[in-house]
Amino acid sequence: MEEIMLGIEQSVGVKDAMITAFWDVFCQDTSLEAEISEVIATVRVSESAFYEEFQSKEDLVSAFLKDRHVIWMRWFENEIEASYKATGGGLEIIADVLQAGFEDPKCFGCAFINIVTDGGDFDNEPFVIAREQKEHLGRFIEQLAVKMGLQQPDMAASAAVLVIERTIVRTLRTGSLAEVQTARLLLQCLQHA
């Protein structure tokens, strides 16, 4: 029994390491073209060890999406709630939080956005996960819009998600924080629409 538990612990450790390695490779590339060989080399495991954990690259991408979404949403929700509590500001606090994230020296971004912008098969598991995560973000912003007393919180949330997507994609591609200022203006307009 002890050997089985040790095997499970090692397996979970390798699996987490592979997901983390994919994140590192993904951050350098910001596309899903990152090769399995790069992940294997980063983690320093055999190809067979990789395929014991993941049947395909799609399985790795799915695990990655689930892992990163939990981390990113926890960070995003906590920062938004703290900012709203401190300032009582409007939807433009989203731009402030995004800017703080971009100023972090670590790779930043909401993983599902990369999946959506890369396109591909809309029925594959990563795209389904990405769609669910985008809906999760929208529900959170709708709840925020209700707290703020916006007249049409559902429409404001849908528009805010589009602004967030655009801002993250453009900032990652251009490296310019000017995109955040554009987002601030758009979010202020939503606040008063």
N, C-alpha and C positions, 0 to 999 in steps of 0.2 A: 504494500500500500504506500509506503514511504517513497519507493522508487517511482510509482505512478504520480504522486503529488509533485515530486521534484521535476519529473518530465513535463507536467502541466505548467508548473511555474516557469520552467525554462522556455516552453513553447509560447506562453503568454509574453514573456520578456522579448523573445525574438519577434513575435508578431508586432508588438508595440514598437520595437526598434525599426522594423520595416516600414510601419506607418509613418514614424518620425522621419526616417530616411527619405521616404517619398515626399514628405512635406519639404525637406531641405532641397531635394532635386527639383520639385515643383516650383519652389520659390525662385530658384535660379533661372528657370525656364518659363514660368508662368503659363505653361500650356500643358496639355495632357500628353505631349509627345515624349515626356520623360521615359526613358527606357528602363525596363526591368533590370537590365545589366548594371545600370548606375545604382539602383537601390541595393542590389546584391553586393556590389563592390563596396558601397558605403557601410553596409551592415557587416560585411565580411562573413557571409554565409554562402553555402553552396546553392546552386540552382535548385537542386532537389529539396533542400531545406525550405527555400522560398515556396516551391510548389506544394509542400506539405501544408503550408499555412494558407496559401491563396491558389485557387485553381487557375486564375487568369489575372491579367492586368485589371480587368473590370472589377474583380473581387477586391483587389488592392485599392482601387479608386473608391469603391463603395465604402470600405472600412475607413479610408482616409476622410471621405466626406462626413461620415457620421462622427468621427473623432474631432475633426476641426470645427464642425458646426457647433458642437456642444461647447467647446472652448470659446469660440468667437462670440456666440450668442450670450454666453454667461458674461463675458467681458463687456459686450455692447449693452446689454440690459442693465448691468450694474452701473456702468458709466452714465447712461442716459438717466436712470433713476436718481443717481447722486447729483447730476447736473440740474435736473428738474427741481429736485428738492432744494438745492442751494440757490438757484436763480429764479425759479418759477418761469423761466423763459419759454418761448414757443418752440415750434418744430426746428428752428435753426440750431437748437442745441445738438441736433444730430450731426450737423456739419462740424461743430466743435469737437464732438467725440471722434468723428472720422479723422479730423486733423490730428488729434492727439495720437490716434492709432498710426497714422502715416509718419508721424515724427518719431515713433518708436524705431530704434535701429534694427529690430528684428523684422523679418518679412511680415507684411500685413496684408490682409485681404480676407474676404469672405469666400470660402472655397467654392460654394455652389455657383458663384458668379462666373468663375472660370469655366465650369462645366457648361453653363448656359451659353456663354459667348463662344465656346468652341463648337457648339452645335452638335450635329451627329444624329444618332438614332434616338428619337424621342421616347422610345419604349424601353431602352436599356435601363438596367437598374440604377446606374449613377445618375442618369437624367431624371428618373422618377424621384430619387432621393433629393436631388437638387431642387426639383419643383416643390416637394414637401417642405424643404427648408426655407425656400422663398416665401411660401405661404405662412410659415411660422414667423418669419420676420414681419410680414404684413399684419398678422394678428397682434403682435406686440405693439407695433406702431399704431394700429387702430385703437388699442386700449389706451395708449398714451394720448392720442387725439381726443378720446372721450374725456380723459382727466383734464385736458386743456380746454374742454368745452367747445371744440370745433363743431360747426353745424353739420357737416357730412364726414364723420370720421372714417368711414369705409373708403370713400373716394380720396380723402387726404392720405390715407395709408397706402393705397394703391399707387398714387402719384409719388409719394415719398420713397417707396421701394424703387421705383424707376430712377429717381434722383440718386439714391444710394448706389444702385447698380452702375449707373453712368459714372458717378464720381470715382468709385473704386476702380473700374476698368480704365478710365482715362488717366487717373493718377498713376496706376501701375504701369501703364504704357508710356506716359509722357514724363513721369517723375516730377511733375509740377504740382505744387500745392495750390496753384491758381484755380484748379478744378474745384477745390473745397470752397473757395469764395463764390464761385458760380452756384454751387450747391446751396450755400447759405442764402443767396438771393432767391433761388427757386423755392426753398423751404419757407422763407419769410412770406413769399407770395401765397403759398399754400395755406399758411397760417391765417391769412386775411381773406381767403377766397370764400 
